[in-house]
Amino acid sequence: MAGEAEHSEGGLAFHPLQQFEIHRLFGEGPIEWYTPTNISLWMAFAVLAIVAVFVFGSSSKSLIPTRMQSIGELAYDFVHNMVEDVAGHDGAKYFPMIMTLFLFILFANMLGLIPGSFTPTTHIAVTAILGFGVFVFVTLLGFYKHGFHFLGLFWMSDAPLILRPIIAVIEVISYFVRPVSHSIRLAGNIMAGHAVMKVFAAFAPMILISTIGIVVTPVSILAITAIYALEVLVAFIQAYVFTILTCVYLKDALHPGH
C-alpha cells in the first residue's frame, strides 16, 4: 500500500517503522540466533563505549579528574546512592549488576540517537532479556535468602482476614506482570520517540517538491529539534526508571516482609 501511495501521488513515502528492521551484517539468508546483525553490532558499540569511558577514561585516576573520569565518578555515585537508598545497605553488594544494567541501557539509548545508527532497546527481544533476567534473579535470590518465607511478600498480614486471599491473588498477578511491564515500558518509550522523529523528518524535504513546503519544512525541522532534545532526556530517564525498578524488586527479595 505504501508503494501504491508513492506512485499515485508522486510525493513523499515514508516508513517510520523501517528503522527498526533487523538486517544481517554479512551475506544473505535467514537470521539465526548466532547471525551477526545490526542490533548485535550496536550492542557491541554500547559495550565498547562503556569500556572507553569507565576503563580507559578513568585509568589515570588523577587527583584532579579528567572529563571522562568525572563522568565515570558521577555515574558511579549516582547509581550507588540509588541502590543504597532504595534497596538498603544489603543491596549494595549487588551494585555491580545494577550499574551494568544502567550503563548498558543508557549507552544503547544514547548511541541510538546518532543519525544512521540503530537502537537495540527498541526491540522487545533485548528488553525482555533484561526484564526477565532481573525477574528470575530477584525471585531466586528471594527464595535463597528466605526460603518459603519469601512467599510472605504476597500475604498482607495487616489487611483484614477476609481480604487477604483476594489481595494475595492480586499480588501474585502483579508480581508476574513485573517483567512484562519492565521490558515493554523501555522498548515502547524509546521506539515511540524514534518513530515520531522519523515522521517529522519525512516532511523536511517538502520544500523541494511543493510550495507548501515553505511552511511545512521549517516547522518539521523545529519539531525534530525539539523531539531530539526530549529524546536525549528520555534516553536517560528510561535507563533510570529501569534501574530504580530493579532496585525496588531487589528490595522485595531482600526484605519481603517490609
N, C-alpha and C positions, 0 to 999 in steps of 0.2 A: 504493500500500500504506500509505503514511503517512496518507493521508486515511481509509482504512478503519479503521486503528487508532484514529484520533481519534474517529470516530463510534461505533465499537463499545464502546470503553471509556469514552468521555466524559471522558477525563483529559488528561494532557499529551501534546502532539505537538510535537516539535522537530526541526529540520533543521540539524544542525551545519555542513553544507557550504553552506547557503544564503547565508551571509555572504560567500562568495567569488564569488557570481554578478556578472557584469558587466552594467550597465544603461546605457542611453542617458541623457544628461542632458536632452535635449530631444526631444520628439516620440516617434514610434513607428516600427517598421520594423527591418530587418536592421542589424546593426552592421558597418560597414566599417572599414578601417584608419584612415580620417580622421574617424570619428564621435567626437564628444566623449562620453566615458563617465566613470563614477565612478572608474575606475582612472587615467585621464589627469588627472582633477581632483585626486586625491590625490598624484599625482606632481608636479603643478604646486605644490601646497601644500608639498611637501617642498623643492622648489627655492626657493620664496618664504621658507620658514623658514630655509634656509641663508643666503640673501641677508640676511635680517633680522639674523641672528646675526653673520655674518662680514663684512658690508659696513657696514650701518648701526650695528650694535652695537659695531664696532671703529673707527668712523670718527674718533672723537675722538683716539685714540692717546695717551691720557693716561699720564703717568709713573706715576701710581697708577691701575692699570687698574680699570675698572668690572667688574661681574659678567659682562656679555656679553663684554667684551674679554678677561677672564680665561679664559672658556670657549673663546674662539677661539684664544688663545695656547696653552692646554693641548692642544687638539686638534691644532694645528699642530706643536707639539714632539713629541707622541706619534706622529703619523704620519711625520714627518720622521725621527725616530730609528729607527722601524721600517724605513723604506726603506733608510737607510744601513746598519743592522745586518744586514739580510737580503740586499739587492741590491748592497750595496757603494757606494763613493763614486761610481762611474759611474752608478749607478741614481738618484742624487739629481736629475738633470736631468728625470726622469720623475715627480718628486714631484707636480706639479700634477694629472696624470691620476689617480694613486693616491689623492691627497687627495680629489678629486672623487668617486671611487667610494666611498670610505669614508663621506663625509658624506651622499651620496645614500642609500646603503643604511641608514645609521644613522637618519637623519631619517625615511625612509619606514617603517622598523620602529617607531620611537617614536611617530610620529603614528598609526600603526595601532592603538595601544593606547588611543586616546581612544574612549570609548563612542560608538557610532554611526558611527565612521569606517570607512575601507577601507584595507587593507594591500596596496599594489602588489606587494610582494616575495613574496606568497603565490602569485603566478601565474608559472608556468614561462615564459610568453611574455616577461615582464620580466627574470627572472633569466637566461634563456637568451641574451637580447641582451647582457647584461653579461658572462656567462661566455664566450660565443663571441666577443664583441668583444675580450676580453682575449686569448683564444687566437689569434685572427687577428693581433692587433697584435704579440704577442711572437714569433710564428712569422716574420712578415715582417721584424721587427726583427733576429731571429737571422740570417736569410739576407742581410739588408742589411749587417750588421756583419761577417759571417764567410764569406759565400758558401756554397759546398757544404761547407766545413769545419764548418758548423753541424750537419751530419749526424753528426759525431763524438760528439754528445750521446747517440746510440743505440749507439755501438760501445764496449764496455768493454774497453779495451786491457790492463787489469790482470788480466782474467779469463783462465782457460786457453783456449787457441785453439779447442779443440773445443766449448767452451760459448759462445763469442762470438756465433755466429749465432743460437742459441736465445735468448740474453739480448737480442740486438738486436730480435728479433721481439717479445719481451715488452715491451721499452722502447717500441717503436713503438705497440703496442696501448695501453699505459698512457698514452702521450703524447696519443693521440687521444681517450682516455676523459676526459682532464682537463676539457674544457669541460662535459661532461655531468655529471660529479660536482660540478664547481664550481657549476653552476646548480641542480641538483636538491637539493643539500645545503641551500642557503639557503632555497629555496621550501618544502622538506619540513619543516624545523625550525620555520619561522615558522607555516606552516599547521597543523601538529600542535598547537602551543600554543594557537592561537586556537580550534581545534575542541574541544579538551578544556575550555577555559573555557566555550564555548557549551553543552556537555553539562551541566556543573555548574550553569550559570545556569538551565537549563531546570527543574532541581529546586528552585530557590529559592522559587517561588510555591506549592509543595505545601502549605504551612501554611494556605493559603486554601481548599483543596479536600479535604483529608484529615487525619485525626488523626495519621497517621504523619508528617505534615509538621512536627510539633513537634520531631521528632528530625532529619528529613532537611534541613529548611531551614537551621538553624544550621550543620550540617555542610557543606552545599553553599556557604554564604557564606564559611565559613572556608577551604574548598578554593579557591574563586575568588580570595580574597585572597592565598593562598599562591602559586597559579599565576600570578597577575598580577605579583607581585613577582619570580617566577622569569622571567617573560616579559620584564620590563624588562632583566634580566641577559642573557637570550638575545638580545634585540634588539641589544645592544652586542657580545656575543660573536660573533654571526653576521656582523656588519659587520667585526669584527676578523679572523675566520677568512678571509672572502672576500678581504680586503685583504692579509693576510700570504701567502696562497697566490698572489696576484697578484705579490707581491714575489719569491716563490720562482721563479715562472715567468719573471719578468723577469731574475732572476739567471742562469737557464739560458740565456736568449737572449744575455746579455752575456758570460757566461763558460761556454760549452758544454763546455769541457774540464775544468772543476772538479767 
